[in-house]
Amino acid sequence: MGRFIVLGSSALFVGIAESAALKIGWPILSLLLLAVDLVAERRNKSSDALLAGMTLQTLAWVFTGPWFMGVVLLVLAVLHQIASLKKTLKVSKAGIWTSFPWPSRQDWNQVEFVILKDGMLTIEYRNGRVLQQPIEKDSTFREADFNEFCQHQCKP
């Protein structure tokens, strides 16, 4: 999604740019940043090239074109960063800590049940709220042991 935003914004910007240097240099810079991001993704490494591209696009729109496009791009960049954050879950005898959709801690007395089945974690709270999240598979992790632990903790 972020790559599409950078490419689309670059194309729009080139359409309104008056300087020949901007019309040629801006797409080259955008494509270079996207290439760096793609190479990093293929090597399973994180890259800030996409964020840099979105930031440069935002600055370009704010200072040389319609400023509202810069605001729209800034909002999209923030949403992209939020969606890209690593989600974590910690389960212990003291409770459950989650970082998704926002950081929180729940005591076991607030939880009706927790079950992990085929890589999908489901947490149902006593107030009726349900949270589902896919979990990365780990060959050393045993779902049955996790579910048994959680079932024991959820008993009133």
Secondary structure as a PSIPRED ss2 file (coil, helix, strand):
# PSIPRED VFORMAT (PSIPRED V4.0)

   1 M C   1.000  0.000  0.000
   2 G H   0.000  1.000  0.000
   3 R H   0.000  1.000  0.000
   4 F H   0.000  1.000  0.000
   5 I H   0.000  1.000  0.000
   6 V H   0.000  1.000  0.000
   7 L H   0.000  1.000  0.000
   8 G H   0.000  1.000  0.000
   9 S H   0.000  1.000  0.000
  10 S H   0.000  1.000  0.000
  11 A H   0.000  1.000  0.000
  12 L H   0.000  1.000  0.000
  13 F H   0.000  1.000  0.000
  14 V H   0.000  1.000  0.000
  15 G H   0.000  1.000  0.000
  16 I H   0.000  1.000  0.000
  17 A C   1.000  0.000  0.000
  18 E C   1.000  0.000  0.000
  19 S C   1.000  0.000  0.000
  20 A H   0.000  1.000  0.000
  21 A H   0.000  1.000  0.000
  22 L H   0.000  1.000  0.000
  23 K H   0.000  1.000  0.000
  24 I H   0.000  1.000  0.000
  25 G H   0.000  1.000  0.000
  26 W H   0.000  1.000  0.000
  27 P H   0.000  1.000  0.000
  28 I H   0.000  1.000  0.000
  29 L H   0.000  1.000  0.000
  30 S H   0.000  1.000  0.000
  31 L H   0.000  1.000  0.000
  32 L H   0.000  1.000  0.000
  33 L H   0.000  1.000  0.000
  34 L H   0.000  1.000  0.000
  35 A H   0.000  1.000  0.000
  36 V H   0.000  1.000  0.000
  37 D H   0.000  1.000  0.000
  38 L H   0.000  1.000  0.000
  39 V H   0.000  1.000  0.000
  40 A H   0.000  1.000  0.000
  41 E H   0.000  1.000  0.000
  42 R H   0.000  1.000  0.000
  43 R C   1.000  0.000  0.000
  44 N C   1.000  0.000  0.000
  45 K C   1.000  0.000  0.000
  46 S C   1.000  0.000  0.000
  47 S C   1.000  0.000  0.000
  48 D C   1.000  0.000  0.000
  49 A H   0.000  1.000  0.000
  50 L H   0.000  1.000  0.000
  51 L H   0.000  1.000  0.000
  52 A H   0.000  1.000  0.000
  53 G H   0.000  1.000  0.000
  54 M H   0.000  1.000  0.000
  55 T H   0.000  1.000  0.000
  56 L H   0.000  1.000  0.000
  57 Q H   0.000  1.000  0.000
  58 T H   0.000  1.000  0.000
  59 L H   0.000  1.000  0.000
  60 A H   0.000  1.000  0.000
  61 W H   0.000  1.000  0.000
  62 V H   0.000  1.000  0.000
  63 F H   0.000  1.000  0.000
  64 T H   0.000  1.000  0.000
  65 G C   1.000  0.000  0.000
  66 P C   1.000  0.000  0.000
  67 W H   0.000  1.000  0.000
  68 F H   0.000  1.000  0.000
  69 M H   0.000  1.000  0.000
  70 G H   0.000  1.000  0.000
  71 V H   0.000  1.000  0.000
  72 V H   0.000  1.000  0.000
  73 L H   0.000  1.000  0.000
  74 L H   0.000  1.000  0.000
  75 V H   0.000  1.000  0.000
  76 L H   0.000  1.000  0.000
  77 A H   0.000  1.000  0.000
  78 V H   0.000  1.000  0.000
  79 L H   0.000  1.000  0.000
  80 H H   0.000  1.000  0.000
  81 Q H   0.000  1.000  0.000
  82 I H   0.000  1.000  0.000
  83 A H   0.000  1.000  0.000
  84 S H   0.000  1.000  0.000
  85 L C   1.000  0.000  0.000
  86 K C   1.000  0.000  0.000
  87 K C   1.000  0.000  0.000
  88 T C   1.000  0.000  0.000
  89 L E   0.000  0.000  1.000
  90 K E   0.000  0.000  1.000
  91 V E   0.000  0.000  1.000
  92 S E   0.000  0.000  1.000
  93 K C   1.000  0.000  0.000
  94 A C   1.000  0.000  0.000
  95 G E   0.000  0.000  1.000
  96 I E   0.000  0.000  1.000
  97 W E   0.000  0.000  1.000
  98 T E   0.000  0.000  1.000
  99 S C   1.000  0.000  0.000
 100 F C   1.000  0.000  0.000
 101 P C   1.000  0.000  0.000
 102 W C   1.000  0.000  0.000
 103 P C   1.000  0.000  0.000
 104 S E   0.000  0.000  1.000
 105 R E   0.000  0.000  1.000
 106 Q E   0.000  0.000  1.000
 107 D C   1.000  0.000  0.000
 108 W H   0.000  1.000  0.000
 109 N H   0.000  1.000  0.000
 110 Q H   0.000  1.000  0.000
 111 V E   0.000  0.000  1.000
 112 E E   0.000  0.000  1.000
 113 F E   0.000  0.000  1.000
 114 V E   0.000  0.000  1.000
 115 I E   0.000  0.000  1.000
 116 L E   0.000  0.000  1.000
 117 K E   0.000  0.000  1.000
 118 D C   1.000  0.000  0.000
 119 G C   1.000  0.000  0.000
 120 M E   0.000  0.000  1.000
 121 L E   0.000  0.000  1.000
 122 T E   0.000  0.000  1.000
 123 I E   0.000  0.000  1.000
 124 E E   0.000  0.000  1.000
 125 Y E   0.000  0.000  1.000
 126 R C   1.000  0.000  0.000
 127 N C   1.000  0.000  0.000
 128 G C   1.000  0.000  0.000
 129 R C   1.000  0.000  0.000
 130 V E   0.000  0.000  1.000
 131 L E   0.000  0.000  1.000
 132 Q E   0.000  0.000  1.000
 133 Q E   0.000  0.000  1.000
 134 P E   0.000  0.000  1.000
 135 I C   1.000  0.000  0.000
 136 E C   1.000  0.000  0.000
 137 K C   1.000  0.000  0.000
 138 D C   1.000  0.000  0.000
 139 S C   1.000  0.000  0.000
 140 T C   1.000  0.000  0.000
 141 F C   1.000  0.000  0.000
 142 R C   1.000  0.000  0.000
 143 E H   0.000  1.000  0.000
 144 A H   0.000  1.000  0.000
 145 D H   0.000  1.000  0.000
 146 F H   0.000  1.000  0.000
 147 N H   0.000  1.000  0.000
 148 E H   0.000  1.000  0.000
 149 F H   0.000  1.000  0.000
 150 C H   0.000  1.000  0.000
 151 Q H   0.000  1.000  0.000
 152 H H   0.000  1.000  0.000
 153 Q H   0.000  1.000  0.000
 154 C H   0.000  1.000  0.000
 155 K C   1.000  0.000  0.000
 156 P C   1.000  0.000  0.000
